[in-house]
Amino acid sequence: MAKQKVTSRAAAQPAVRKKWTGHKGAAKSSSRKPIKSKATSAVAAKPKTVKLKTVKFKARPKQRIAISHHREEDFKADGLRAYAKYRDLGIADATGGLARAHVIRLAGPCNPAEVSRLHSLAVEFQLVYVLKGWVKTYMEGQGETLMKEGSAWTQPPRIKHMILDYSDDVELLEVILPAEFKTVELTA
């Protein structure tokens, strides 16, 4: 007569841990049934073919090199603010409107009635760097800040801000994305 090998139920189960239904203690209960993992059933199921939608991006013109050398005659009073002169650095043309960069000279002395107007810009990015002098700003959530030569700051899109005061010799470098944007004047 041949001997039969008897194994316990626990020994017959594979070494892989099974997921159990129920509360915390359910894994210890042998009366619960294991749940089939989604990974196991997905492998067994026939894969489906899925069509992906093609997304088209607006092609930007090829960027080119922009070189701008300092010339006093390039500072023009044809910008956003009447109390400022702007020297365009050619970035808007070179990037196909992706960005604008200019040096700004604020005409002194500061006249708060003209200058200190709360406004916001519909931009994606704005960076300002103080090349010369100083400027005192107000930004929503930041309050008043004195920016000196070598100071730089970014202004998030549509943040309410204004200039409060500045030195007679202040020069700022400003980089904005996109090159064309709207300014919204706000009432206090």
ABEGO torsion letter per residue (X at the ends): XBBBBBBBAAAABBABBBBBBEBAAAAABAABBBBBBAAAAAAABBBBBBBBBBBBBBBBBBBBBBBBBBBAAABBAABABAABBBBBAGAAAAAGGABBBBBBBBBOBBBAAAABBBBBBBBABBBBBBABEBBBBBBBGAEBBBBBBGBBBBBBBGBBBBBABBBAABBBBBBBOBABBBBBBBBX
